[in-house]
Amino acid sequence: SIMGYIIIMVTVLVFAVFIIRHSRQFFQQLARQRIGYCLLVEKYQHDSQYYLVFQQGEQEWRVTCPLEVYLKLQPPTRGELVLSKGEFYTFEE
């Protein structure tokens, strides 16, 4: 009977850890905003920050990005833009 309680407690603990881990992933993905297919129209550097300018129809996004991404991308380039909390997350050609 004690062994049964231990097994139940371990099962509940493992289930709780599983729920917490997956809920974190879920809320991180909610913070990501999939903009969709955009055109990279401009890139520039200002005050040691690297900026990319994307357009989709009448909308425009100016976002900071890491140096590696700044060096890799050359306008005009089409691809899918994803923002996380309003900041650059990914751009896939």
N, C-alpha and C positions, 0 to 999 in steps of 0.2 A: 504494500500500500504506500509506503514511503517512496519506493522506486517509481511508482505511478505518478505521484506528485512531482517528483524531480523531472521526469520525462515531460510532463505537461508544462512545467515552468520553463524548461529549456526550449520547448517548442514555441511557447508564447514569446520568449525573449528573442529567438531567431526571427519569428514573424514580425515583431516590433522593429527590429533592426532592418529587415527587408522593406517594410513600409516607409520608414524614415528615409532610407537611402533613395528609394524610388520617388518619393514625394519631392525631395530636393532636386532630382533630375527634372521632374515635371515642371517645377516652378522656374528652374533655370531656362527651360525651353519656352515657357510662357513669356519670359523677359526678352526673348529673341523675336525680332520683327522681320519677317521675310518680305522684303520689298518687291522682289520679283526680278524680271528681266529688265536690265537697265543698260544705258550707254555711258561709259566713262568718257567724259568730254574734256576734262582738264585735270592737271595735277600741278601743285606748287608747294613751295616751302616758305614758311614764315615763322620767325622767332624759334628756330630749332624744332618746329612741328612740321609734319608732312601731311598735306591735305589732298584729298581726291574729290572731284566734283562729278556727280552722277546725275543723269537725266532720265526721266521716264514720262513721256508725254509733256505736260506742262509743269510737272513737278521736278524739283531739283534738291539734291542732298549734298552738303559739304561736310565731309567727315575727316577726322584725323585718322592716320593709319600708321602701322609700324614701318620702319625704314625698308625692310625686306620687301614688303608689298609695294611700297612706293617705287622702288627700283625695278621691280619685276613688271609692273603694269605700264603700258604705253597707250595713251589715248590716240585714236578712238578705239575702244574695246567694248564688246558687248558681253554681258554675262549676268549671273544672278547675284544680287546683293542681299546680304543678311546683316541686320543691325542688332546689337544687344544693348538694351537700355539707352538707345539713341546713339551709340558708338559703333564704329566699324567692327564687324565680327568676321565675315568672310565675303569674298567675291570670287565666284567660280566662272571661268570662261566657258 
